[in-house]
Amino acid sequence: MEYIIVFCTTDNKENAELIAHTLVKEKLAACTNIIPQINSIYTWKEQIVQDEELLLLIKTRKELFEEVKNRILSLHNYEIPEIISVNINDGSKSYLDWIKENTTKKDCL
């Protein structure tokens, strides 16, 4: 089984918590960390912009990425939200098993 961390940023705590709670409740993520006060510098509509954002680190299974992405898109307040994933190449077996257990709907066990 393959595992990933999905990165997503947003500009307010309410949207970050909505995304995090929804993904965990729907078993699309085992855990979502919300890291406040990151400083993002990017180009938007031909302007250099600097904003304070919150970063979500979403731990899930690779096979769920499309569902996670689509659910984030349905909840996010940005026109083009950051939704990218990186593979978890290694980790403690017990933690990876925990991700699996908490991203599997009961009727799928």
N, CA, C and O of each residue as an XYZ file, in Angstrom:
436
protein
N       0.849     -1.176      0.000
C       0.000      0.000      0.000
C       0.894      1.238      0.000
O       1.931      1.269      0.663
N       0.479      2.257     -0.750
C       1.255      3.501     -0.842
C       0.531      4.618     -0.099
O      -0.697      4.705     -0.111
N       1.325      5.467      0.545
C       0.797      6.560      1.350
C       1.364      7.884      0.848
O       2.457      7.935      0.284
N       0.597      8.955      1.066
C       1.007     10.285      0.616
C       0.696     11.323      1.687
O      -0.089     11.093      2.607
N       1.340     12.468      1.533
C       0.968     13.677      2.262
C       0.505     14.672      1.215
O       1.217     14.950      0.250
N      -0.687     15.205      1.411
C      -1.236     16.215      0.512
C      -1.028     17.571      1.178
O      -1.356     17.755      2.351
N      -0.482     18.513      0.421
C      -0.286     19.880      0.885
C      -1.403     20.749      0.331
O      -1.762     20.650     -0.842
N      -1.945     21.596      1.185
C      -2.995     22.523      0.768
C      -2.871     23.770      1.640
O      -2.666     23.668      2.849
N      -2.995     24.938      1.029
C      -2.970     26.182      1.798
C      -4.316     26.881      1.681
O      -5.050     26.702      0.708
N      -4.620     27.677      2.690
C      -5.815     28.510      2.676
C      -5.527     29.766      3.495
O      -4.525     29.846      4.206
N      -6.411     30.728      3.384
C      -6.136     32.018      4.023
C      -6.850     32.235      5.351
O      -6.676     33.281      5.977
N      -7.661     31.254      5.798
C      -8.327     31.475      7.075
C      -8.554     30.175      7.837
O      -8.673     29.097      7.254
N      -8.608     30.313      9.141
C      -8.718     29.166     10.044
C     -10.005     28.390      9.815
O     -10.002     27.160      9.861
N     -11.097     29.088      9.571
C     -12.384     28.420      9.395
C     -12.355     27.482      8.196
O     -12.834     26.351      8.289
N     -11.801     27.930      7.069
C     -11.733     27.083      5.880
C     -10.787     25.914      6.114
O     -11.075     24.793      5.695
N      -9.662     26.161      6.778
C      -8.712     25.088      7.083
C      -9.365     24.022      7.959
O      -9.218     22.827      7.701
N     -10.082     24.451      8.990
C     -10.731     23.495      9.890
C     -11.868     22.750      9.201
O     -12.070     21.562      9.456
N     -12.609     23.424      8.337
C     -13.677     22.763      7.582
C     -13.105     21.640      6.718
O     -13.626     20.525      6.714
N     -12.041     21.937      5.993
C     -11.403     20.929      5.142
C     -10.866     19.783      5.993
O     -11.108     18.616      5.685
N     -10.144     20.105      7.052
C      -9.530     19.079      7.905
C     -10.581     18.168      8.528
O     -10.470     16.944      8.447
N     -11.590     18.754      9.143
C     -12.626     17.950      9.799
C     -13.384     17.085      8.795
O     -13.678     15.923      9.074
N     -13.698     17.641      7.641
C     -14.444     16.889      6.630
C     -13.646     15.695      6.137
O     -14.179     14.588      6.053
N     -12.374     15.902      5.810
C     -11.553     14.805      5.295
C     -11.399     13.683      6.314
O     -11.456     12.508      5.954
N     -11.205     14.036      7.583
C     -11.054     13.012      8.619
C     -12.395     12.315      8.872
O     -12.448     11.090      8.974
N     -13.464     13.087      8.973
C     -14.791     12.503      9.221
C     -15.186     11.533      8.116
O     -15.762     10.480      8.389
N     -14.878     11.883      6.867
C     -15.248     11.047      5.728
C     -14.223      9.952      5.442
O     -14.325      9.239      4.444
N     -13.232      9.827      6.332
C     -12.177      8.807      6.220
C     -11.366      8.931      4.930
O     -10.853      7.941      4.407
N     -11.259     10.153      4.429
C     -10.381     10.424      3.294
C      -8.976     10.753      3.779
O      -8.024     10.713      3.001
N      -8.844     11.077      5.060
C      -7.542     11.353      5.674
C      -7.541     10.770      7.075
O      -8.558     10.790      7.769
N      -6.393     10.250      7.486
C      -6.252      9.756      8.857
C      -5.993     10.917      9.811
O      -6.425     10.900     10.964
N      -5.285     11.917      9.314
C      -4.895     13.057     10.140
C      -4.621     14.245      9.229
O      -4.075     14.095      8.136
N      -5.004     15.418      9.692
C      -4.647     16.647      8.992
C      -4.075     17.621     10.012
O      -4.748     17.990     10.974
N      -2.836     18.033      9.796
C      -2.221     19.066     10.628
C      -2.506     20.415      9.990
O      -2.480     20.556      8.768
N      -2.778     21.403     10.829
C      -2.959     22.777     10.359
C      -1.827     23.606     10.956
O      -1.734     23.773     12.172
N      -0.977     24.116     10.084
C       0.163     24.923     10.514
C      -0.166     26.385     10.209
O      -0.292     26.760      9.043
N      -0.307     27.210     11.243
C      -0.685     28.607     11.014
C       0.511     29.481     10.650
O       1.668     29.097     10.816
N       0.192     30.649     10.156
C       1.149     31.733      9.948
C       2.336     31.363      9.075
O       3.481     31.633      9.435
N       2.070     30.743      7.924
C       3.151     30.586      6.956
C       3.099     31.795      6.032
O       2.028     32.344      5.773
N       4.241     32.199      5.545
C       4.342     33.364      4.679
C       4.531     32.882      3.245
O       5.546     32.259      2.931
N       3.570     33.163      2.378
C       3.627     32.712      0.986
C       3.859     33.899      0.062
O       3.213     34.939      0.184
N       4.791     33.722     -0.861
C       5.085     34.737     -1.875
C       4.892     34.066     -3.220
O       5.506     33.036     -3.499
N       4.035     34.650     -4.060
C       3.677     34.007     -5.325
C       3.206     35.055     -6.329
O       2.934     36.204     -5.981
N       3.119     34.625     -7.576
C       2.593     35.489     -8.633
C       1.114     35.201     -8.812
O       0.715     34.046     -8.959
N       0.296     36.251     -8.800
C      -1.140     36.110     -9.032
C      -1.601     37.270     -9.905
O      -1.482     38.436     -9.528
N      -2.127     36.929    -11.073
C      -2.624     37.925    -12.032
C      -1.564     38.985    -12.315
O      -1.824     40.187    -12.272
N      -0.353     38.492    -12.607
C       0.799     39.302    -13.005
C       1.321     40.238    -11.914
O       2.013     41.213    -12.206
N       0.992     39.942    -10.674
C       1.484     40.718     -9.539
C       2.181     39.774     -8.561
O       1.753     38.635     -8.372
N       3.255     40.258     -7.943
C       3.893     39.506     -6.867
C       3.098     39.793     -5.595
O       2.916     40.947     -5.206
N       2.634     38.736     -4.965
C       1.775     38.851     -3.790
C       2.463     38.165     -2.610
O       3.125     37.140     -2.775
N       2.302     38.736     -1.436
C       2.793     38.121     -0.206
C       1.628     38.061      0.769
O       1.038     39.084      1.115
N       1.302     36.840      1.210
C       0.162     36.637      2.103
C       0.533     35.708      3.245
O       1.430     34.873      3.127
N      -0.175     35.870      4.349
C      -0.088     34.903      5.435
C      -1.164     33.852      5.196
O      -2.327     34.180      4.964
N      -0.764     32.586      5.256
C      -1.696     31.492      5.013
C      -1.549     30.430      6.093
O      -0.680     30.518      6.961
N      -2.407     29.435      6.022
C      -2.313     28.243      6.855
C      -2.019     27.080      5.928
O      -2.556     27.008      4.822
N      -1.167     26.170      6.376
C      -0.793     25.004      5.585
C      -1.418     23.759      6.194
O      -1.264     23.495      7.387
N      -2.120     23.000      5.371
C      -2.662     21.716      5.795
C      -1.748     20.610      5.298
O      -1.380     20.579      4.124
N      -1.382     19.698      6.200
C      -0.630     18.490      5.860
C      -1.588     17.328      6.070
O      -1.948     17.003      7.201
N      -1.993     16.709      4.978
C      -3.059     15.711      4.990
C      -2.450     14.339      4.736
O      -1.894     14.095      3.665
N      -2.554     13.436      5.721
C      -1.985     12.090      5.575
C      -3.065     11.119      5.129
O      -4.113     10.998      5.762
N      -2.785     10.415      4.006
C      -3.783      9.528      3.432
C      -3.120      8.452      2.584
O      -1.894      8.357      2.522
N      -3.947      7.646      1.936
C      -3.468      6.623      1.010
C      -3.455      7.195     -0.405
O      -4.330      7.978     -0.776
N      -2.465      6.802     -1.180
C      -2.313      7.320     -2.537
C      -3.561      7.074     -3.382
O      -3.946      7.927     -4.181
N      -4.187      5.927     -3.212
C      -5.363      5.591     -4.014
C      -6.552      6.512     -3.743
O      -7.509      6.524     -4.517
N      -6.503      7.281     -2.656
C      -7.587      8.203     -2.322
C      -7.345      9.623     -2.824
O      -8.178     10.501     -2.601
N      -6.218      9.864     -3.498
C      -5.862     11.240     -3.862
C      -6.959     11.946     -4.658
O      -7.296     13.086     -4.340
N      -7.514     11.318     -5.663
C      -8.542     11.976     -6.485
C      -9.755     12.367     -5.647
O     -10.304     13.455     -5.819
N     -10.174     11.488     -4.743
C     -11.302     11.811     -3.861
C     -10.953     12.960     -2.923
O     -11.762     13.862     -2.704
N      -9.742     12.921     -2.370
C      -9.291     14.000     -1.487
C      -9.267     15.315     -2.258
O      -9.785     16.326     -1.783
N      -8.672     15.302     -3.434
C      -8.582     16.518     -4.255
C      -9.969     17.078     -4.554
O     -10.209     18.273     -4.385
N     -10.872     16.222     -4.992
C     -12.218     16.684     -5.338
C     -12.970     17.213     -4.126
O     -13.729     18.177     -4.233
N     -12.762     16.585     -2.974
C     -13.435     17.063     -1.760
C     -12.876     18.415     -1.341
O     -13.632     19.303     -0.946
N     -11.563     18.579     -1.424
C     -10.971     19.886     -1.108
C     -11.526     20.948     -2.049
O     -11.906     22.031     -1.605
N     -11.575     20.647     -3.340
C     -12.094     21.613     -4.313
C     -13.529     22.022     -3.992
O     -13.908     23.172     -4.217
N     -14.321     21.102     -3.474
C     -15.722     21.417     -3.157
C     -15.857     22.304     -1.920
O     -16.895     22.935     -1.722
N     -14.821     22.356     -1.091
C     -14.880     23.100      0.170
C     -14.024     24.361      0.177
O     -14.237     25.245      1.008
N     -13.070     24.455     -0.726
C     -12.047     25.500     -0.660
C     -12.583     26.851     -1.103
O     -13.478     26.934     -1.944
N     -12.024     27.908     -0.528
C     -12.452     29.264     -0.856
C     -11.577     29.943     -1.917
O     -11.857     31.083     -2.288
N     -10.537     29.284     -2.411
C      -9.666     29.873     -3.433
C     -10.152     29.510     -4.829
O     -10.779     28.471     -5.036
N      -9.851     30.384     -5.781
C     -10.128     30.109     -7.191
C      -9.263     28.949     -7.688
O      -9.749     28.061     -8.389
N      -7.978     28.964     -7.320
C      -7.046     27.891     -7.700
C      -6.296     27.459     -6.436
O      -5.214     27.977     -6.158
N      -6.849     26.530     -5.677
C      -6.160     26.111     -4.452
C      -4.948     25.234     -4.735
O      -4.909     24.496     -5.719
N      -3.971     25.330     -3.859
C      -2.820     24.426     -3.906
C      -3.276     23.069     -3.390
O      -3.713     22.944     -2.246
N      -3.171     22.063     -4.235
C      -3.457     20.681     -3.837
C      -2.398     19.830     -4.519
O      -2.529     19.485     -5.694
N      -1.348     19.494     -3.776
C      -0.264     18.684     -4.331
C       0.050     17.558     -3.351
O      -0.204     17.674     -2.152
N       0.604     16.473     -3.876
C       0.928     15.358     -2.990
C       2.377     14.945     -3.159
O       2.976     15.113     -4.222
N       2.919     14.404     -2.090
C       4.251     13.802     -2.120
C       4.127     12.406     -1.524
O       3.349     12.172     -0.599
N       4.904     11.497     -2.068
C       4.898     10.126     -1.574
C       5.589     10.038     -0.224
O       6.577     10.728      0.027
N       5.063      9.191      0.634
C       5.749      8.830      1.871
C       6.582      7.605      1.526
O       6.040      6.516      1.338
N       7.884      7.776      1.441
C       8.761      6.684      1.019
C       9.008      5.655      2.106
O       9.283      4.490      1.814
N       8.911      6.077      3.349
C       9.136      5.162      4.457
C       8.503      5.764      5.698
O       8.238      6.965      5.751
N       8.264      4.935      6.681
C       7.689      5.400      7.929
C       7.558      4.231      8.875
O       7.774      3.082      8.489
N       7.206      4.518     10.113
C       7.038      3.416     11.060
C       5.835      2.583     10.631
O       4.799      3.125     10.245
N       5.981      1.279     10.701
C       4.916      0.375     10.274
C       3.630      0.651     11.042
O       2.544      0.643     10.463
N       3.750      0.895     12.339
C       2.548      1.121     13.146
C       1.817      2.393     12.713
O       0.586      2.424     12.708
N       2.561      3.445     12.347
C       1.911      4.683     11.901
C       1.258      4.488     10.536
O       0.134      4.940     10.316
N       1.945      3.825      9.631
C       1.368      3.580      8.305
C       0.142      2.675      8.409
O      -0.839      2.876      7.693
N       0.191      1.686      9.291
C      -0.987      0.840      9.523
C      -2.142      1.665     10.074
O      -3.300      1.444      9.719
N      -1.818      2.617     10.942
C      -2.837      3.503     11.507
C      -3.485      4.352     10.415
O      -4.701      4.543     10.421
N      -2.682      4.864      9.476
C      -3.251      5.616      8.349
C      -4.218      4.724      7.583
O      -5.337      5.132      7.272
N      -3.784      3.508      7.283
C      -4.644      2.575      6.541
C      -5.958      2.337      7.283
O      -7.035      2.424      6.694
N      -5.863      2.041      8.565
C      -7.049      1.744      9.373
C      -8.023      2.912      9.406
O      -9.238      2.712      9.394
N      -7.498      4.124      9.446
C      -8.344      5.303      9.597
C      -8.733      5.960      8.279
O      -9.342      7.030      8.271
N      -8.385      5.328      7.177
C      -8.837      5.808      5.864
C      -9.582      4.696      5.131
O      -9.700      4.714      3.906
N     -10.074      3.747      5.883
C     -10.832      2.645      5.300
C     -12.220      2.643      5.913
O     -12.375      2.528      7.129
N     -13.220      2.772      5.069
C     -14.596      2.736      5.560
C     -14.891      1.341      6.095
O     -14.406      0.346      5.556
N     -15.678      1.273      7.144
C     -15.963      0.003      7.825
C     -16.480     -1.063      6.863
O     -16.135     -2.236      7.010
N     -17.298     -0.684      5.886
C     -17.855     -1.671      4.961
C     -16.825     -2.172      3.956
O     -17.117     -3.076      3.173
N     -15.613     -1.594      3.968
C     -14.558     -2.013      3.040
C     -13.546     -2.933      3.709
O     -12.646     -3.438      3.038
N     -13.667     -3.161      4.998
C     -12.686     -3.985      5.721
C     -12.853     -5.452      5.422
O     -12.108     -6.278      5.949
